[in-house]
């Protein structure tokens, strides 16, 4: 079914007030009054709906409420280094599909390109996250933000119960080995690098902040592939894939 998102304050009395953009989308889909669709409140609930009285596309009538099935049981934030071209689009899209709670972008020493206007960049990526969340059945839209610098990203990522720093020069600590340790954490952060990998001082900074350096195996993954691979492994291990 077609999926939309609504703010909790727009849900009351058995009806949901839809945004002008969603109302226009409904009209373009030519939904009939009896057709059903889903509206998510971004707080863990899905509402099975149909159009309001007389087919009004600005409101939805709630038929059924059920828990959202699209959210993972583990909170995993993806910290992704800025990348050139559409690589960042791909990384954000796949992170949302694979269940990342939020996506945080950051600059790194070897980043090939850093956008001049990060507000504009994150706004565009937030739209990608929204459309991806609708397509893949998420119960909330992950927030796309940008850290002020590498140190700021590390400091934030290190607050997770299991903060993972994916480092191309790490050879001993494997992801499966770390995930097999018990008990399973409730919060995980993954931090992946840019096209050229991390500088040694960046790796040392991450380790000193409490992050665990880890390898994704003997092959060097592209910067847009690494976050997707890490998230897929984590979601599989925790029963979310």
C-alpha positions in Angstrom: 0.0 0.0 0.0 1.1 3.6 -0.6 2.7 5.1 2.5 2.7 8.6 3.9 4.0 10.3 7.1 2.1 12.6 9.4 3.1 14.5 12.5 1.4 13.2 15.7 -0.4 16.5 16.3 -2.1 16.0 12.9 -3.8 12.8 14.2 -6.9 13.1 16.3 -10.5 12.0 16.5 -10.1 9.1 14.1 -8.8 11.3 11.3 -5.4 12.5 10.0 -4.8 15.8 8.4 -2.5 15.3 5.4 0.0 17.8 4.0 -0.7 19.7 0.8 2.1 17.7 -0.9 0.7 14.3 0.2 -2.8 15.5 -0.8 -1.5 16.3 -4.3 0.2 13.0 -4.5 -3.0 11.2 -3.6 -4.9 13.0 -6.3 -2.2 12.1 -8.8 -2.6 8.4 -7.8 -6.3 8.7 -8.4 -7.1 6.9 -5.2 -10.8 6.1 -4.9 -12.7 6.5 -1.6 -12.6 2.8 -0.9 -8.8 2.5 -1.6 -6.7 1.9 1.5 -3.2 3.4 2.2 -0.9 3.7 5.2 0.0 6.8 7.2 2.9 6.6 9.8 3.1 8.8 12.8 6.9 8.4 13.1 6.5 7.1 16.7 6.0 3.5 15.9 2.4 3.2 14.7 1.0 2.6 11.2 -2.5 3.7 10.5 -4.5 1.9 7.8 -6.6 4.7 6.2 -8.9 5.6 3.4 -9.9 9.0 2.1 -12.0 11.3 4.2 -15.6 12.1 3.6 -16.6 12.6 -0.1 -13.1 11.6 -1.1 -11.4 14.6 0.4 -7.7 14.1 -0.2 -6.6 16.5 2.6 -7.8 14.1 5.3 -7.6 10.4 6.0 -10.1 8.3 7.9 -8.4 5.8 10.3 -9.6 2.2 9.8 -7.0 0.3 11.9 -3.9 1.0 14.0 -1.0 -1.4 14.2 2.7 -1.3 15.3 5.1 -0.4 12.5 7.0 -3.4 11.3 9.7 -1.4 9.5 11.8 -0.3 12.5 14.7 -2.3 13.8 14.9 -3.5 17.4 18.4 -2.1 17.7 19.2 1.6 17.3 22.0 2.0 14.8 23.2 5.4 13.7 25.3 5.7 10.5 28.1 8.2 10.4 29.2 8.6 6.8 32.1 10.6 5.4 31.2 13.1 2.7 31.7 11.7 -0.8 31.8 12.9 -4.3 28.9 12.9 -6.8 26.0 10.4 -6.3 28.0 8.2 -4.0 26.6 10.0 -0.9 23.0 9.7 -2.3 23.5 6.0 -2.6 25.0 5.6 0.9 22.1 7.6 2.5 19.5 5.7 0.5 20.8 2.3 1.4 21.3 3.2 5.0 17.7 4.2 5.3 16.6 0.9 3.6 18.7 -1.2 5.9 17.3 0.4 9.1 19.7 3.2 10.2 18.0 5.3 12.9 19.7 8.5 11.7 22.4 9.4 9.2 25.2 11.9 10.2 27.5 13.2 7.6 31.0 14.5 8.4 34.1 15.8 6.7 37.4 13.8 6.8 41.0 14.6 5.8 40.9 12.6 2.6 37.4 13.7 1.4 37.6 14.4 -2.3 34.8 17.0 -2.2 33.1 19.0 0.6 29.9 20.8 -0.4 30.0 24.6 0.0 26.4 24.7 1.3 25.8 21.9 3.8 22.3 23.1 4.6 21.3 22.7 1.0 23.1 19.4 0.7 21.5 17.9 3.8 18.0 19.2 2.8 18.3 17.3 -0.5 19.5 14.1 1.2 16.6 14.5 3.7 14.2 14.4 0.8 16.0 11.2 -0.4 15.6 9.7 3.0 11.9 10.6 3.1 11.2 9.0 -0.3 13.2 5.9 0.6 11.4 5.5 4.0 8.1 5.6 2.1 9.2 3.0 -0.4 10.8 0.5 2.0 8.1 0.6 4.7 9.9 2.4 7.5 7.9 3.6 10.4 9.9 6.8 10.7 12.0 9.0 8.5 15.7 9.0 9.6 17.1 12.4 10.2 20.0 13.4 7.9 22.3 15.9 9.7 26.0 17.1 9.3 28.6 17.1 12.1 30.8 20.2 12.2 33.9 18.2 11.8 35.6 14.8 12.2 36.2 15.2 15.9 32.6 16.2 16.5 31.4 13.1 14.6 33.6 10.9 16.6 32.6 12.4 19.9 28.9 11.9 19.1 29.4 8.4 17.7 31.4 7.3 20.8 28.3 7.8 23.0 26.7 4.6 21.6 27.0 1.4 23.7 28.9 -0.2 20.8 30.7 2.5 18.7 32.3 0.9 15.6 35.1 2.6 13.6 35.5 0.9 10.3 39.1 1.2 9.4 40.7 -0.2 6.3 44.1 -0.8 8.1 42.5 -2.9 10.9 43.3 -6.5 10.4 42.5 -8.3 13.6 39.1 -7.2 15.0 36.4 -8.6 12.7 32.8 -7.4 12.8 31.4 -10.9 13.5 33.8 -11.4 16.4 32.7 -8.1 18.0 29.0 -8.7 17.4 29.2 -12.2 18.9 30.2 -10.7 22.2 27.3 -10.6 24.7 25.1 -9.0 25.7 23.9 -7.4 22.5 23.9 -3.6 22.8 20.8 -1.5 22.4 22.6 1.3 20.6 25.3 1.0 17.9 27.1 3.6 15.8 29.0 2.9 12.7 31.5 5.3 11.2 32.8 4.8 7.7 35.4 6.7 5.7 35.8 8.7 2.5 37.1 7.6 -0.9 40.7 7.7 0.3 40.2 6.1 3.7 41.2 7.6 7.0 44.5 9.3 8.0 46.4 7.6 10.9 45.7 10.5 13.2 42.0 10.2 12.6 42.1 6.5 13.5 44.0 7.3 16.7 41.5 10.0 17.6 38.6 7.6 17.1 40.3 4.9 19.2 41.2 7.4 22.0 37.5 8.5 22.1 36.5 4.9 22.9 35.5 3.7 19.4 36.4 0.2 18.4 38.4 -0.2 15.2 37.0 -3.0 13.1 37.5 -4.5 9.7 34.8 -5.5 7.1 37.1 -8.2 5.7 40.1 -8.6 3.4 38.6 -6.5 0.6 38.6 -2.7 0.6 35.0 -1.6 0.1 34.0 1.6 -1.7 32.9 4.5 0.5 29.3 4.0 -0.5 29.4 0.3 0.0 30.9 0.2 3.4 27.9 1.6 5.4 25.5 -0.7 3.6 27.6 -3.7 4.3 28.1 -2.9 7.9 24.4 -2.2 8.5 23.3 -5.4 6.7 25.6 -7.5 8.9 24.4 -5.8 12.1 20.7 -6.1 11.1 21.2 -9.8 10.2 23.0 -10.5 13.5 20.3 -8.8 15.6 17.4 -10.5 13.8 16.3 -7.4 11.8 17.0 -8.7 8.3 
